Amino acid sequence: YRGMDIGSAKPTREIQDDIKHHLVDTHSPTEEYNAAIFATEAHGAIKDIISRGKLPVVVGGTGFYIEWLLYGRPDAPPPTAAAAEKAS
């Protein structure tokens, strides 16, 4: 997230200047962002990198986001009626 440089293991500006990073500082903490959005954006970045003859390296984040990237939406049971009502 933009502005969250401490405690996030984000690469420094110097490292980012040396090695191109994608999907860093692209969203504000106040914006909605989730694994589905990440996967869509990551697929686009990966296609772009490959189209330039480069090898994409996916690092960081959580296993949940990587699962979305590699396998799509995970199977999960539908929410209970109480959970669905609480969410709306």
N, C-alpha and C positions, 0 to 999 in steps of 0.2 A: 504494500500500500504506500501511496505517496505520504511522505512525512513521518513514516515509522521506520527510521533508520536504526534506532537503538533497540536491541533485544530481538531483532528479526533475522539476524545473520545475512542481511542484505549485503551484496558486494559493494565495496567502496566505490566512489566516483572514479578513482584512479584505475581500479580493476576494470570497471565498466568502460573506461576510455581505451584500455588495452584490448579487451575481449568483448565483442558485441554480446549483450544480454538482451533477451526479449521478455516481455511481460513483467518488467520491473518498473515500479512507479507509474503504473497505468491507471490505477483507480484510487479514489479517495476512500478513507475508512467510512465515510458517510454514505457511499454508494452501495447499492446491492451488488454483491459478488458472491458467486458460489461455484461449486465444482463443475456444473454444467457450462457456465460461462467460461470458466478457465479452459475446459476441454475444447470448446469451440475456438477460442482464441489461440490456444496452443497448437491445434491442428493447422490453423492458418499460418502460424509462425513456422511450423515444421515444414509445411509445403513450400513456403518461401525460401527457407534455408536450403532445402534439397534442390529447388529449382536453380539455385546459384552454385550447385556443385559442392556444397558444404555438408558436413555431417552434424546434424542437430544432437545436442547433449542435453537431456532433461535432468535437472537437479533441483533439490530443495522441495519445499512444500510438504504436504502430508501424503500418506499412502492412499487416503480416500480420493484425493485429487488425481493421483497417478492412476488409480483404478478407473476413474471416469475417462481419463485420457486414453488408456489402453483398451478398455472393455466396454465403455459406454455406461449408461445408467445401471447401477447395480440392482439386482432383484431384491425387492423388499416387500413385505406384506403391506396391504393397504392400511391406512390409519384407522384406528377405531373411531366410532361415531363421536365419542367424547373428545378425542384429540382433534378431529376435523372441525368440530364445533368451536373448540377453544382457539384454533388457528384462524378462524374467520371472524 
